[in-house]
Amino acid sequence: MACLCLLALALAFAASRFQVSLALAVAGGALLCALTVFAIQRFDSAVLLGLLLMGFVRFQPAPTDAVFAVVMLVAALTGRFRLSRVPPVIRLIVALTLGLQVASFVDAVELKEAFQFFFITVYLMVFALWMAGYLDSERKARTLVLAWLWVGVLSAIVSVAALLLPLPGRSFILGGLDGGVRASGLFKDPNVFGPFLVPIAMIVIEQRIGLNRVRLLRMRPLASTLVLGILVAGVLFSWSRASWGNFCIAITVVFAVSSVRQGGSRRTLRAIAVLFGALSILTGIVAATGSFSFIEHRAKLQSYDSKRFAAQDLGWEIGWKHPLGVGPGQFQFYSPVEVHSAYLDTMSQSGPLGLALWVALVIATLVIGLRNALMGRDLYGIGSAALLGSWCGLVFNGAVVDTMHWRHMWLVAALIWASAAHSRSTSRRSAQVRIGAVGAAAPA
């Protein structure tokens, strides 16, 4: 309940940040009322709308945030917010993290910025907790995967095409922070766009090689190879070195998990063949556009990397000088360059204890994901190998980019938590069936 109250305050604060005319305010209020009615009457359709909007994050709060905030409030009021499906250790870490962030307001330089950053953090943590409880059927899992796949493929096609061709609306499509030289989809930053495509690419690969009992994606081999090639092209043309590393780590983990399962060598060879086909398509695109030299350039250290490293050193120093940190979103008032690390940004915001809690959340989710993968648990067809690989890639990404406010990072975490809950409920049902069978077989 406390989290939901904070979420309501976040909506009110977000609305207060914008200076709008009376007509626009009335229209926005009417739209919000219509969205609320829609969520009450067609709850799952409202969730689908929020998922489809996850590929459009040019500003904060994003349209997807408005949809999911309404959905979560409706879920709480109608008894569809089930925290019991979230592992207790995760709930404890989230509660302690939010409490520590409140305490860190003591040293905040700019309270308005601190409240904005804090409320976004609250929203995303509550979103992950709710999503872990929401995903309780194969139908919902398939809806999520298909929505993410459609958004990812269309974003990759449009952004890469706009990068290479003089399309109408090209300036809007390439309107990210990079000046229009890197694919960013409808994200503000290409460093966010590339990693957004990695988890769904891993899910496609795991579905293709048949690691799961449930097939959520019923695509022919050629279609899955083409889709994977498009997603990988989006990752490549984001020209984000962190997303390249993210992808390589994720695919390595998927292959490793595949190899240790029964029939692993055959599945691994199949996965390599699919990936080779996708990379062949990508190589053709790169060759046709003459992008090999730019890849070589991006693979090297850039001139601004030294400034990033200096900012990270400063974040570490600030955290030790301020035991409770300097407050949410306050690092920008100490350095003109962003810290570019979720770990060191947390250190500067909440001090050593905040960093310890963030690392604990990362490791706890990693352990849950690893256990799911080793035991062959999936989430109604969403494979545990893909989720583990995606989380490992995001863990790496967080070391060189601030990932705390990435919607898809919290979504992957929620899927891992939900997989553990699904496994527990399945085990309980199996045990009940066995007990019932023994009781029926016992002599009267």
Residue pairs with C-beta under 8 A, 6 or more apart in sequence:
1 76
3 98
3 122
3 125
3 126
3 129
4 72
4 73
4 76
4 81
4 126
6 98
6 119
6 122
6 126
7 69
7 72
7 73
7 122
7 123
7 126
8 73
9 119
10 69
10 119
10 120
10 122
10 123
11 69
13 115
13 116
13 119
14 61
14 65
14 116
14 119
17 116
20 28
32 66
32 70
35 46
35 66
35 67
35 70
36 70
36 74
38 45
38 46
39 46
39 70
39 71
39 74
40 74
40 78
43 71
43 74
43 75
43 78
43 80
44 140
44 143
46 67
46 70
46 71
46 74
47 68
47 71
47 134
47 140
47 143
48 143
48 147
49 67
50 64
50 67
50 68
50 71
51 64
51 143
51 144
51 147
51 148
51 151
52 147
52 150
52 151
53 62
53 63
53 64
53 67
54 64
54 147
54 148
54 151
54 196
54 407
54 408
54 411
55 151
55 152
55 154
55 155
55 185
55 186
55 187
55 196
56 62
56 63
56 64
56 186
56 187
57 64
57 186
57 187
57 188
57 192
57 407
58 175
58 186
58 187
58 188
59 188
60 116
60 120
60 405
61 69
61 120
61 123
62 407
64 407
65 123
68 127
69 123
72 81
72 126
72 127
72 130
74 80
75 81
75 130
75 134
80 133
80 134
81 130
81 133
82 133
82 134
83 91
83 129
83 133
84 133
84 421
85 132
85 133
85 136
85 417
85 418
85 421
86 129
86 132
86 133
86 417
86 421
87 364
87 368
87 417
87 420
87 421
89 364
90 129
90 361
90 364
90 365
90 417
91 129
93 357
93 360
93 361
93 364
94 125
94 129
94 361
96 357
97 125
97 350
97 354
97 357
97 358
97 361
98 121
98 122
98 125
100 324
100 350
100 351
100 353
100 354
100 357
101 118
101 121
101 328
101 349
101 350
101 354
102 118
103 324
104 324
104 325
104 326
104 327
104 328
104 349
104 350
104 351
104 354
105 111
105 114
105 118
105 327
105 328
106 324
106 327
107 322
107 324
107 325
107 326
107 327
107 330
108 114
108 326
108 327
108 328
108 330
109 326
109 327
109 330
109 333
110 330
110 333
113 329
113 330
113 332
113 333
114 327
114 328
114 329
114 330
115 328
116 329
117 328
117 329
118 328
118 329
120 405
121 328
121 404
121 405
124 404
124 405
124 407
124 410
125 410
127 407
127 410
127 414
128 410
128 411
128 413
128 414
128 417
129 414
131 410
131 411
131 414
131 415
131 418
132 414
132 415
132 417
132 418
132 421
133 418
133 421
134 140
135 141
135 144
135 379
135 380
135 414
135 415
135 418
135 422
136 418
136 422
137 380
138 214
138 216
138 380
138 381
140 380
141 216
141 379
141 380
141 381
141 382
142 216
142 380
142 381
144 382
145 200
145 203
145 216
145 217
145 381
145 382
146 216
146 217
148 199
148 200
148 203
149 200
149 203
149 204
149 217
149 227
152 196
152 197
152 200
152 201
152 231
152 234
153 227
153 230
153 231
155 185
155 186
155 193
155 196
155 197
155 234
156 183
156 185
156 197
156 230
156 231
156 233
156 234
157 230
158 167
158 173
158 185
159 173
159 174
159 183
159 184
159 185
159 186
159 193
159 234
159 237
160 183
160 233
160 234
160 237
160 285
161 167
162 169
162 170
162 173
162 174
162 183
163 174
163 181
163 182
163 183
163 237
164 289
167 173
170 180
171 180
173 186
174 180
174 181
174 183
174 184
175 184
176 182
176 184
176 187
176 188
176 189
176 190
176 193
177 184
177 188
177 189
177 190
178 184
178 189
178 190
178 239
181 239
182 190
182 237
182 238
182 239
182 240
183 190
183 193
183 234
183 237
183 238
183 239
184 190
184 192
184 193
184 238
185 193
185 196
185 234
187 193
187 196
190 238
190 239
190 240
191 238
191 240
191 242
191 243
191 401
192 401
192 406
193 234
193 238
193 240
193 243
194 234
194 235
194 238
194 240
194 242
194 243
194 244
194 246
194 247
195 240
195 242
195 243
195 246
195 393
195 394
195 397
195 403
195 406
195 408
195 409
196 406
196 408
197 231
197 234
197 235
197 243
198 235
198 243
198 246
198 247
198 250
198 390
198 393
199 250
199 386
199 387
199 390
199 408
199 411
199 412
200 231
201 228
201 231
201 232
201 235
201 247
201 250
202 250
202 251
202 254
202 385
202 386
202 387
202 389
202 390
203 216
203 217
203 382
203 383
203 386
204 217
204 224
204 227
204 228
204 231
205 228
205 251
205 254
205 271
205 274
205 275
205 386
206 212
206 254
206 258
206 383
206 385
206 386
207 215
207 216
207 217
207 219
207 224
207 381
207 383
208 217
208 219
208 221
208 224
208 225
208 228
208 270
208 271
208 274
209 258
209 267
209 268
209 270
209 271
209 274
210 267
210 270
211 257
211 258
211 261
211 267
211 378
211 383
211 385
212 378
212 381
212 382
212 383
213 378
213 381
214 378
214 380
214 381
215 381
216 380
216 381
216 382
217 224
219 227
221 274
224 274
225 274
225 277
225 278
225 281
226 278
226 281
228 274
228 275
228 277
228 278
229 277
229 278
229 279
229 280
229 281
229 282
232 247
232 278
232 279
232 282
233 281
233 282
233 285
235 243
235 244
235 247
236 244
236 282
236 286
236 295
237 291
239 294
239 298
241 298
241 299
241 400
242 396
242 397
242 400
242 401
243 397
245 393
245 396
245 397
245 400
246 393
246 394
246 396
246 397
247 393
249 389
249 392
249 393
249 396
250 386
250 389
250 390
250 392
250 393
251 275
251 389
252 389
253 385
253 388
253 389
253 392
253 393
254 271
254 385
254 386
254 388
254 389
255 268
255 271
255 272
257 373
257 374
257 384
257 385
257 388
257 389
258 264
258 267
258 268
258 271
258 385
259 265
259 267
259 268
260 374
261 267
261 376
286 292
286 295
307 337
308 337
308 340
308 400
310 337
311 335
311 337
311 338
311 339
311 340
312 339
312 340
312 341
312 344
314 334
314 335
314 339
314 348
315 331
315 335
315 339
315 341
315 344
315 345
315 347
315 348
316 344
316 347
316 348
318 325
318 326
318 331
318 334
318 347
318 348
319 325
319 344
319 347
319 348
319 351
319 352
319 354
319 355
320 351
320 352
322 348
322 351
323 351
323 352
323 353
324 350
324 351
324 353
325 347
325 348
325 349
325 350
325 351
325 354
326 333
326 334
326 348
326 349
327 349
328 349
329 349
330 348
330 349
331 338
331 339
331 345
331 348
331 349
332 338
334 348
338 345
338 402
339 345
339 348
339 402
340 400
340 401
340 402
341 398
341 399
341 400
341 401
341 402
342 358
342 398
342 399
342 401
342 402
342 403
342 404
343 355
343 358
343 359
343 398
343 399
344 355
345 402
345 404
346 354
346 355
346 358
346 404
347 354
347 355
350 357
358 404
362 395
362 398
365 391
365 413
365 416
365 417
366 388
366 391
366 392
366 395
368 416
368 417
368 419
368 420
369 384
369 387
369 388
369 391
369 416
369 419
370 388
371 377
371 420
372 378
372 384
372 387
372 388
372 416
372 419
372 420
372 423
373 384
373 385
373 387
373 388
375 384
375 423
376 384
377 384
377 419
377 420
377 422
377 423
378 384
378 419
379 387
379 415
379 418
379 419
379 422
380 422
382 415
382 419
384 419
387 412
387 415
387 416
387 419
388 416
390 412
391 412
391 413
391 416
394 403
394 406
394 409
394 412
397 403
398 404
398 409
403 409
